[in-house]
Amino acid sequence: MKPSGGGGKAIETAERLLALLTVKGLRIAFAESCTGGLLSALISEIPGASTAFWGGVVCYSLDAKTRLLDVSQETLERFGAVSAQTVREMALGLYSRSAADIVVAVSGFAGPETQPGEASPGRVCFAWSMAGSEPLTLERHFSGNRNDIRWHAVLLALQGAMDLLEEGKCFDPSSY
């Protein structure tokens, strides 16, 4: 898939993130839904990624979220797949199953058609988690076509991970 939206900047941000992780001796993992593996693919394209990239889980369906990441059925029924509560549980689920030091979770609605319960395409939720801290969550609405929305989500997920590593547990995701 050709990068669009935030795609060009996402490549640069991924390279900077991987370099920072390597210097700090840390590893990252991704729990991806609407990005469909774009985060993992982008990081794994960078030479030397294995030093800092633990891996990723693409959990597109509700069933995958519950089976692979222990997202509770109650959370999905009460808040939906695209919610702060769901990405929080996705992040915690992957964190408990991985050897990663930082986990990023993304779930959203990229469209193109409106789905029941969704106002319009572009709503994406994020969670970033590190040892010793509660996951930080954020909801954003992006505009553009499906490809644009997914690449904007990739860029924001990477930027949040960079900020978390640079600023520690206190970074403010609401500043995005």
MARBA-3410 file (N, C-alpha, C, O; in Angstrom, 1 decimal):
176
0.8,-1.2,0.0,0.0,0.0,0.0,0.9,1.2,0.0,1.8,1.3,0.8 ~ 0.6,2.1,-0.9,1.3,3.4,-1.0,1.0,4.3,0.2,-0.2,4.6,0.4 ~ 2.0,4.8,0.9,1.7,5.8,2.0,1.0,7.0,1.4,1.4,7.6,0.4 ~ 0.0,7.5,2.2,-0.6,8.8,1.9,-0.9,9.4,3.2,-0.5,8.9,4.3 ~ -1.6,10.5,3.2,-1.9,11.2,4.5,-0.6,11.5,5.2,0.2,12.3,4.7
-0.4,10.9,6.3,0.8,11.0,7.1,1.9,10.0,6.8,2.9,9.9,7.5 ~ 1.7,9.3,5.7,2.6,8.2,5.3,4.1,8.6,5.2,5.0,7.9,5.7 ~ 4.4,9.7,4.5,5.8,10.1,4.3,6.5,10.4,5.6,7.6,10.0,5.8 ~ 5.8,11.1,6.4,6.3,11.5,7.7,6.4,10.2,8.6,7.2,10.2,9.5 ~ 5.5,9.3,8.4,5.5,8.1,9.2,6.7,7.3,9.1,7.3,6.7,10.0
7.2,7.2,7.8,8.5,6.5,7.6,9.6,7.1,8.4,10.4,6.4,9.0 ~ 9.8,8.4,8.3,10.8,9.1,9.1,10.6,8.9,10.6,11.6,8.7,11.3 ~ 9.4,9.0,11.1,9.2,8.8,12.5,9.5,7.4,12.9,10.0,7.2,14.0 ~ 9.1,6.4,12.1,9.5,5.0,12.4,11.0,4.8,12.5,11.4,4.1,13.4 ~ 11.7,5.4,11.6,13.2,5.3,11.7,13.7,6.0,13.0,14.6,5.4,13.6
13.2,7.1,13.3,13.7,7.8,14.6,13.3,7.0,15.8,14.0,6.9,16.7 ~ 12.0,6.4,15.8,11.6,5.6,16.9,12.5,4.4,17.1,12.9,4.1,18.2 ~ 12.7,3.7,16.0,13.6,2.5,16.1,15.0,2.8,16.6,15.5,2.1,17.4 ~ 15.5,4.0,16.1,16.8,4.4,16.6,16.8,4.6,18.1,17.7,4.3,18.9 ~ 15.8,5.3,18.6,15.6,5.6,20.0,15.5,4.4,20.9,16.1,4.2,21.9
14.6,3.5,20.4,14.4,2.2,21.1,15.7,1.4,21.2,16.1,0.9,22.2 ~ 16.5,1.4,20.1,17.8,0.7,20.1,18.8,1.3,21.1,19.4,0.5,21.8 ~ 18.9,2.6,21.1,19.8,3.3,22.0,19.4,3.0,23.5,20.3,2.8,24.3 ~ 18.1,3.0,23.7,17.6,2.7,25.1,17.6,1.2,25.5,17.3,0.9,26.6 ~ 17.8,0.4,24.5,17.8,-1.1,24.7,16.4,-1.6,25.0,16.2,-2.5,25.8
15.4,-1.0,24.4,14.0,-1.3,24.6,13.4,-2.0,23.3,13.9,-1.9,22.2 ~ 12.3,-2.7,23.6,11.6,-3.3,22.5,10.1,-2.9,22.4,9.5,-2.6,23.5 ~ 9.5,-2.8,21.2,8.2,-2.4,21.0,7.3,-3.4,20.4,7.8,-4.3,19.6 ~ 6.0,-3.4,20.7,5.1,-4.3,20.0,3.8,-3.5,19.7,3.5,-2.6,20.4 ~ 3.1,-4.0,18.7,1.9,-3.3,18.2,0.7,-4.3,18.3,0.8,-5.4,17.8
-0.4,-3.7,18.7,-1.7,-4.4,18.7,-2.6,-3.6,17.7,-3.0,-2.5,18.0 ~ -2.8,-4.1,16.5,-3.4,-3.3,15.4,-4.7,-3.8,15.0,-4.9,-5.1,14.8 ~ -5.6,-2.9,14.8,-6.9,-3.3,14.2,-7.1,-2.5,12.8,-6.8,-3.1,11.8 ~ -7.5,-1.3,12.9,-7.7,-0.6,11.6,-6.5,-0.4,10.8,-6.6,-0.2,9.5 ~ -5.3,-0.4,11.4,-4.1,-0.2,10.6,-3.6,-1.5,10.0,-2.8,-1.5,9.1
-4.2,-2.6,10.3,-4.1,-3.9,9.6,-2.6,-4.3,9.4,-2.3,-5.0,8.4 ~ -1.8,-4.0,10.3,-0.4,-4.4,10.2,0.6,-3.4,9.6,1.8,-3.7,9.5 ~ 0.0,-2.2,9.3,0.9,-1.2,8.7,2.0,-0.8,9.6,3.2,-0.6,9.2 ~ 1.7,-0.7,10.9,2.8,-0.3,11.9,3.9,-1.3,11.9,5.1,-1.0,11.8 ~ 3.5,-2.6,12.0,4.5,-3.7,12.0,5.3,-3.7,10.7,6.5,-3.9,10.7
4.6,-3.6,9.6,5.3,-3.6,8.3,6.2,-2.5,8.2,7.4,-2.7,7.7 ~ 5.8,-1.3,8.6,6.7,-0.1,8.5,8.0,-0.3,9.3,9.1,0.0,8.8 ~ 7.8,-0.7,10.5,9.0,-0.9,11.4,9.9,-2.0,10.9,11.1,-1.9,10.9 ~ 9.3,-3.1,10.4,10.1,-4.3,10.0,10.8,-4.0,8.7,11.7,-4.8,8.3 ~ 10.4,-3.0,7.9,11.1,-2.6,6.7,12.5,-2.0,7.0,13.4,-1.9,6.1
12.7,-1.5,8.2,13.9,-0.8,8.5,15.0,-1.8,8.9,14.8,-2.6,9.7 ~ 16.2,-1.7,8.3,17.3,-2.6,8.6,17.6,-2.5,10.1,17.7,-1.4,10.6 ~ 17.8,-3.7,10.7,18.1,-3.7,12.1,16.9,-3.7,13.0,17.1,-3.6,14.2 ~ 15.7,-3.8,12.5,14.5,-3.7,13.3,14.4,-4.7,14.4,13.8,-4.5,15.4 ~ 15.0,-5.9,14.1,14.9,-7.0,15.1,15.5,-6.7,16.4,15.2,-7.4,17.4
16.4,-5.7,16.5,16.9,-5.3,17.8,15.9,-4.7,18.7,16.1,-4.7,19.9 ~ 14.9,-4.0,18.1,14.0,-3.3,19.0,12.5,-3.6,18.7,11.6,-3.0,19.4 ~ 12.2,-4.4,17.7,10.8,-4.7,17.4,10.5,-6.1,17.8,11.0,-7.1,17.2 ~ 9.6,-6.2,18.8,9.3,-7.5,19.3,8.3,-8.2,18.4,8.5,-9.4,18.1 ~ 7.3,-7.5,17.9,6.3,-8.1,17.0,5.0,-7.4,17.1,4.9,-6.4,17.8
4.0,-7.9,16.4,2.7,-7.3,16.4,1.6,-8.3,16.2,1.8,-9.4,15.8 ~ 0.4,-7.9,16.6,-0.8,-8.7,16.5,-1.8,-7.9,15.7,-2.1,-6.8,16.1 ~ -2.3,-8.4,14.6,-3.4,-7.8,13.9,-4.6,-8.5,14.3,-4.9,-9.7,14.1 ~ -5.5,-7.7,15.0,-6.7,-8.3,15.6,-7.9,-7.5,15.0,-8.5,-6.6,15.7 ~ -8.2,-7.7,13.8,-9.2,-7.0,13.1,-10.6,-7.3,13.6,-11.4,-6.3,13.7
-10.9,-8.5,13.8,-12.3,-8.9,14.2,-12.4,-8.8,15.7,-11.4,-8.7,16.5 ~ -13.7,-8.7,16.2,-14.0,-8.7,17.6,-13.5,-10.0,18.2,-12.9,-10.0,19.3 ~ -13.7,-11.1,17.5,-13.2,-12.4,18.0,-11.7,-12.5,18.3,-11.2,-13.0,19.3 ~ -11.0,-11.9,17.3,-9.5,-11.8,17.5,-9.1,-11.0,18.7,-8.2,-11.3,19.4 ~ -9.8,-9.9,18.9,-9.5,-9.1,20.1,-9.7,-9.8,21.4,-8.9,-9.7,22.3
-10.8,-10.6,21.4,-11.0,-11.3,22.7,-10.1,-12.5,22.8,-9.6,-12.8,23.9 ~ -9.9,-13.3,21.8,-9.1,-14.5,21.8,-7.6,-14.2,22.0,-6.9,-14.8,22.7 ~ -7.1,-13.2,21.2,-5.6,-13.0,21.2,-5.2,-12.0,22.2,-4.0,-12.1,22.7 ~ -6.0,-11.1,22.6,-5.6,-10.0,23.5,-6.4,-9.9,24.8,-6.2,-9.0,25.6 ~ -7.3,-10.8,25.0,-8.1,-10.8,26.2,-9.0,-9.5,26.4,-9.3,-9.2,27.5
-9.4,-8.9,25.3,-10.4,-7.8,25.4,-11.7,-8.5,25.9,-12.1,-9.4,25.2 ~ -12.3,-8.0,26.9,-13.5,-8.6,27.4,-14.7,-8.4,26.5,-14.8,-7.3,25.8 ~ -15.5,-9.4,26.4,-16.8,-9.3,25.6,-17.6,-8.1,26.1,-18.3,-7.4,25.4 ~ -17.6,-8.0,27.5,-18.4,-6.9,28.1,-17.9,-5.5,27.6,-18.7,-4.6,27.3 ~ -16.6,-5.3,27.5,-16.1,-4.0,27.0,-16.5,-3.8,25.6,-16.9,-2.7,25.3
-16.4,-4.8,24.7,-16.8,-4.7,23.3,-18.3,-4.4,23.2,-18.7,-3.5,22.4 ~ -19.1,-5.0,24.0,-20.6,-4.8,23.9,-20.9,-3.4,24.5,-21.8,-2.7,23.9 ~ -20.3,-3.0,25.6,-20.6,-1.8,26.2,-20.1,-0.5,25.5,-20.8,0.5,25.3 ~ -18.8,-0.6,25.0,-18.1,0.5,24.5,-17.8,0.4,23.0,-17.6,1.5,22.4 ~ -17.9,-0.8,22.4,-17.6,-1.0,21.0,-16.1,-1.2,20.8,-15.2,-1.0,21.6
-15.8,-1.6,19.5,-14.4,-1.9,19.1,-13.6,-0.7,19.1,-12.4,-0.8,19.3 ~ -14.2,0.4,18.8,-13.4,1.7,18.6,-13.7,2.5,19.9,-14.6,3.4,19.9 ~ -12.9,2.3,20.9,-13.1,3.0,22.2,-11.8,3.0,23.0,-10.9,2.2,22.7 ~ -11.7,4.0,23.9,-10.5,4.0,24.7,-10.4,2.8,25.6,-9.3,2.3,25.9 ~ -11.6,2.3,26.0,-11.6,1.1,26.9,-11.1,-0.1,26.1,-10.3,-0.9,26.7
-11.4,-0.3,24.9,-11.0,-1.4,24.1,-9.5,-1.3,23.8,-8.8,-2.3,23.9 ~ -9.0,-0.2,23.4,-7.6,-0.1,23.1,-6.7,-0.3,24.3,-5.6,-0.8,24.3 ~ -7.3,0.2,25.5,-6.6,0.0,26.7,-6.4,-1.5,27.0,-5.3,-2.0,27.3 ~ -7.5,-2.3,26.8,-7.4,-3.7,27.0,-6.5,-4.4,26.0,-5.9,-5.4,26.3 ~ -6.6,-3.9,24.8,-5.7,-4.5,23.7,-4.2,-4.3,24.1,-3.4,-5.2,24.0
-3.9,-3.1,24.6,-2.5,-2.8,25.0,-2.1,-3.7,26.2,-1.0,-4.3,26.2 ~ -2.9,-3.8,27.2,-2.6,-4.6,28.4,-2.5,-6.1,28.0,-1.7,-6.8,28.5 ~ -3.4,-6.5,27.1,-3.4,-7.9,26.7,-2.1,-8.3,26.0,-1.5,-9.3,26.2 ~ -1.6,-7.4,25.1,-0.4,-7.7,24.3,0.8,-7.5,25.3,1.8,-8.3,25.2 ~ 0.8,-6.5,26.1,1.9,-6.3,27.1,2.1,-7.6,27.9,3.2,-8.0,28.2
1.0,-8.2,28.4,1.1,-9.4,29.2,1.6,-10.6,28.5,2.1,-11.5,29.1 ~ 1.5,-10.6,27.2,1.9,-11.8,26.4,3.2,-11.6,25.7,3.7,-12.5,25.1 ~ 3.8,-10.4,25.7,5.0,-10.1,25.0,6.2,-9.9,25.9,6.0,-9.8,27.1 ~ 7.3,-9.7,25.2,8.5,-9.4,26.0,8.9,-7.9,25.6,10.0,-7.5,25.7 ~ 7.9,-7.2,25.2,8.1,-5.8,24.8,8.1,-4.9,26.0,7.4,-5.2,27.0
8.8,-3.8,25.9,8.9,-2.7,27.0,7.8,-1.7,26.8,7.4,-1.0,27.7 ~ 7.4,-1.5,25.5,6.3,-0.5,25.2,5.4,-1.2,24.2,5.8,-1.8,23.3 ~ 4.1,-1.0,24.4,3.1,-1.5,23.5,2.2,-0.4,23.0,1.8,0.5,23.8 ~ 1.9,-0.4,21.7,1.0,0.6,21.1,-0.2,-0.2,20.6,-0.1,-1.2,19.9 ~ -1.4,0.2,20.9,-2.7,-0.4,20.4,-3.5,0.7,19.6,-3.6,1.8,20.0
-4.0,0.2,18.5,-4.8,1.1,17.6,-6.1,0.4,17.1,-6.0,-0.8,16.7 ~ -7.2,1.0,17.3,-8.5,0.5,16.7,-9.3,1.7,16.2,-9.4,2.7,16.8 ~ -9.8,1.5,15.0,-10.6,2.6,14.4,-11.5,2.2,13.3,-11.6,1.0,13.0 ~ -12.1,3.2,12.8,-13.1,3.0,11.7,-12.6,3.9,10.5,-12.7,5.1,10.5 ~ -12.0,3.2,9.5,-11.4,3.9,8.3,-12.4,4.1,7.2,-12.1,4.8,6.2
-13.6,3.5,7.2,-14.6,3.7,6.2,-14.3,2.7,5.0,-13.6,1.8,5.1 ~ -14.9,3.0,3.9,-15.5,4.3,3.4,-16.9,4.6,3.9,-17.3,5.7,4.1 ~ -17.7,3.5,4.0,-19.1,3.8,4.4,-19.3,3.9,5.9,-18.5,3.4,6.7 ~ -20.3,4.6,6.3,-20.7,4.7,7.7,-21.2,3.4,8.2,-22.0,2.7,7.5 ~ -20.8,3.0,9.4,-21.3,1.8,10.0,-22.3,2.1,11.1,-22.2,3.2,11.6
-23.2,1.2,11.4,-24.1,1.5,12.6,-23.3,1.8,13.8,-22.4,1.1,14.2 ~ -23.8,2.9,14.5,-23.1,3.3,15.7,-21.9,4.3,15.5,-21.4,4.8,16.4 ~ -21.5,4.5,14.2,-20.4,5.3,13.9,-21.0,6.6,13.2,-21.8,6.4,12.2 ~ -20.6,7.8,13.6,-21.0,9.0,12.9,-20.5,9.0,11.5,-21.3,9.3,10.6 ~ -19.2,8.8,11.4,-18.6,8.8,10.0,-17.2,8.2,10.1,-16.7,8.1,11.2
-16.6,7.8,9.0,-15.3,7.2,9.0,-14.3,8.2,9.6,-14.4,9.4,9.5 ~ -13.2,7.7,10.2,-12.1,8.5,10.6,-11.9,8.5,12.1,-10.8,9.0,12.6 ~ -12.8,7.9,12.9,-12.6,7.8,14.3,-11.6,6.7,14.7,-11.7,5.6,14.3 ~ -10.5,7.1,15.4,-9.5,6.1,15.7,-9.1,6.3,17.2,-8.9,7.5,17.7 ~ -8.9,5.2,17.9,-8.5,5.2,19.3,-7.1,4.6,19.5,-6.8,3.6,18.8
-6.3,5.1,20.4,-5.0,4.7,20.6,-4.7,4.4,22.1,-5.4,5.0,22.9 ~ -3.8,3.5,22.3,-3.3,3.3,23.7,-1.8,3.1,23.6,-1.3,2.4,22.7 ~ -1.1,3.6,24.6,0.4,3.4,24.7,0.6,2.9,26.1,0.1,3.5,27.1 ~ 1.4,1.9,26.3,1.6,1.3,27.6,3.1,0.9,27.8,3.8,0.4,26.9 ~ 3.6,1.3,29.0,4.9,0.9,29.4,4.8,0.3,30.8,3.8,0.5,31.5
5.9,-0.4,31.2,5.9,-1.0,32.6,5.7,0.0,33.6,6.2,1.1,33.6 ~ 4.9,-0.3,34.6,4.7,0.5,35.8,3.8,1.7,35.6,3.7,2.5,36.5 ~ 3.1,1.7,34.5,2.2,2.8,34.3,0.9,2.3,33.6,0.9,1.4,32.9 ~ -0.2,3.0,33.9,-1.5,2.7,33.3,-1.4,3.2,31.8,-0.8,4.2,31.5 ~ -2.0,2.4,30.9,-2.0,2.9,29.5,-2.6,4.3,29.3,-3.5,4.6,30.0
-1.9,5.0,28.5,-2.4,6.4,28.1,-3.3,6.2,26.8,-2.9,5.5,25.9 ~ -4.5,6.7,26.8,-5.4,6.6,25.7,-5.7,7.9,25.1,-5.7,9.0,25.7 ~ -6.1,7.8,23.8,-6.5,9.0,23.0,-7.5,8.6,21.9,-7.3,7.5,21.3 ~ -8.4,9.5,21.7,-9.3,9.3,20.5,-9.2,10.5,19.6,-9.1,11.7,20.0 ~ -9.1,10.2,18.3,-8.9,11.3,17.3,-9.8,11.0,16.1,-10.2,9.8,15.9
-10.2,12.0,15.4,-11.0,11.9,14.2,-10.1,12.4,13.0,-9.7,13.6,13.0 ~ -9.9,11.6,12.0,-9.1,12.0,10.8,-10.0,12.1,9.6,-11.0,11.4,9.6 ~ -9.6,13.0,8.7,-10.4,13.1,7.5,-9.6,12.5,6.3,-8.4,12.2,6.5 ~ -10.3,12.3,5.2,-9.6,11.7,4.0,-10.2,10.4,3.7,-11.2,10.0,4.3 ~ -9.6,9.7,2.7,-10.1,8.4,2.3,-9.6,7.4,3.3,-8.8,7.7,4.2
-9.9,6.1,3.0,-9.5,5.0,3.9,-8.0,4.9,4.1,-7.5,4.8,5.2 ~ -7.3,5.0,3.0,-5.8,5.0,3.0,-5.3,6.1,3.8,-4.4,5.9,4.7 ~ -5.8,7.4,3.6,-5.3,8.5,4.4,-5.5,8.3,5.9,-4.6,8.6,6.7 ~ -6.7,7.9,6.3,-7.0,7.7,7.7,-6.1,6.7,8.3,-5.6,6.9,9.4 ~ -5.8,5.6,7.6,-4.9,4.6,8.2,-3.5,5.1,8.4,-2.9,4.8,9.4
-3.0,5.9,7.4,-1.7,6.4,7.5,-1.6,7.5,8.6,-0.6,7.6,9.2 ~ -2.6,8.3,8.7,-2.7,9.3,9.8,-2.6,8.6,11.1,-1.9,9.0,12.1 ~ -3.3,7.5,11.3,-3.3,6.7,12.5,-1.9,6.1,12.8,-1.5,6.1,13.9 ~ -1.3,5.6,11.7,0.1,5.1,11.9,1.0,6.2,12.4,1.8,6.0,13.4 ~ 1.0,7.3,11.8,1.8,8.5,12.2,1.6,8.8,13.7,2.5,9.0,14.4
0.3,9.0,14.1,0.0,9.4,15.4,0.5,8.3,16.4,1.0,8.6,17.5 ~ 0.3,7.0,16.1,0.7,5.9,17.0,2.2,6.0,17.2,2.7,5.8,18.3 ~ 3.0,6.2,16.1,4.4,6.3,16.2,4.9,7.6,17.0,5.8,7.5,17.8 ~ 4.2,8.7,16.7,4.6,9.9,17.4,4.3,9.8,18.9,5.1,10.2,19.8 ~ 3.2,9.1,19.3,2.9,8.9,20.7,3.9,8.0,21.4,4.3,8.3,22.5
4.4,7.0,20.7,5.5,6.1,21.2,6.8,6.9,21.4,7.4,6.7,22.4 ~ 7.1,7.8,20.4,8.3,8.6,20.6,8.2,9.5,21.8,9.1,9.6,22.6 ~ 7.0,10.2,21.9,6.8,11.1,23.1,6.9,10.3,24.4,7.5,10.8,25.4 ~ 6.3,9.1,24.4,6.3,8.3,25.7,7.8,8.0,26.0,8.2,8.0,27.2 ~ 8.6,7.6,25.1,10.0,7.3,25.3,10.8,8.5,25.7,11.7,8.4,26.5
10.5,9.6,25.1,11.3,10.9,25.4,10.8,11.6,26.6,11.7,12.1,27.4 ~ 9.5,11.5,26.9,9.0,12.3,28.0,8.6,11.4,29.2,8.3,11.9,30.3 ~ 8.6,10.1,29.0,8.3,9.2,30.1,6.8,9.1,30.3,6.0,9.4,29.4 ~ 6.4,8.6,31.4,5.0,8.3,31.7,4.1,9.5,31.7,2.9,9.4,31.7 ~ 4.7,10.7,31.7,3.9,11.9,31.9,3.4,12.6,30.6,2.8,13.7,30.6
3.7,12.0,29.4,3.4,12.7,28.2,1.9,12.9,28.1,1.1,12.1,28.6 ~ 1.5,13.9,27.4,0.1,14.3,27.4,-0.5,14.0,26.0,-0.3,14.8,25.1 ~ -1.2,12.9,25.8,-1.7,12.6,24.5,-2.7,13.5,24.0,-3.0,13.6,22.8 ~ -3.4,14.3,24.9,-4.4,15.2,24.4,-3.8,16.4,23.7,-4.5,17.2,23.1 ~ -2.5,16.5,23.7,-1.8,17.6,22.9,-1.8,17.4,21.5,-1.3,18.3,20.7
-2.2,16.2,21.0,-2.1,15.9,19.5,-3.3,16.5,18.9,-3.5,16.3,17.6
END
